Amino acid sequence: LKPHWSKGYSRLGAAHYGLSQYDNAVWAYKKGLEIDTAIQDYWKALEFDDQDVSFLINRAAVYLDMGK
């Protein structure tokens, strides 16, 4: 339900792993890691250009989707 919630992908990966659906588990874990690294990328972008408010807004949107 929350496509930007990395912890959800971790849980999905664990469920697929438990069902021996290894390819789906790998996909879910990778998707969760992409979202987590997105936050780090926005931090780096802000360090590069701290005048571009879109980086801050996008980072906040990811946190909001994660329930933080």
Contacts in CASP RR format, 6 or more apart in sequence:
PFRMAT RR
TARGET T0000
AUTHOR 0000-0000-0000
METHOD contacts of the structure
MODEL  1
LKPHWSKGYSRLGAAHYGLSQYDNAVWAYKKGLEIDTAIQDYWKALEFDD
QDVSFLINRAAVYLDMGK
2 8 0 8 1.000
2 65 0 8 1.000
2 66 0 8 1.000
2 67 0 8 1.000
3 65 0 8 1.000
4 35 0 8 1.000
4 61 0 8 1.000
4 62 0 8 1.000
4 65 0 8 1.000
4 66 0 8 1.000
5 35 0 8 1.000
5 65 0 8 1.000
5 66 0 8 1.000
5 67 0 8 1.000
6 32 0 8 1.000
6 33 0 8 1.000
6 35 0 8 1.000
6 36 0 8 1.000
6 66 0 8 1.000
7 66 0 8 1.000
8 32 0 8 1.000
9 28 0 8 1.000
9 29 0 8 1.000
9 31 0 8 1.000
9 32 0 8 1.000
9 35 0 8 1.000
10 28 0 8 1.000
10 29 0 8 1.000
10 32 0 8 1.000
12 28 0 8 1.000
13 24 0 8 1.000
13 25 0 8 1.000
13 28 0 8 1.000
13 29 0 8 1.000
14 25 0 8 1.000
16 22 0 8 1.000
16 24 0 8 1.000
16 25 0 8 1.000
16 28 0 8 1.000
17 25 0 8 1.000
18 25 0 8 1.000
35 62 0 8 1.000
38 62 0 8 1.000
39 59 0 8 1.000
39 62 0 8 1.000
39 63 0 8 1.000
42 55 0 8 1.000
42 56 0 8 1.000
42 58 0 8 1.000
42 59 0 8 1.000
42 62 0 8 1.000
43 59 0 8 1.000
45 52 0 8 1.000
45 55 0 8 1.000
46 52 0 8 1.000
46 55 0 8 1.000
46 56 0 8 1.000
46 59 0 8 1.000
49 55 0 8 1.000
END
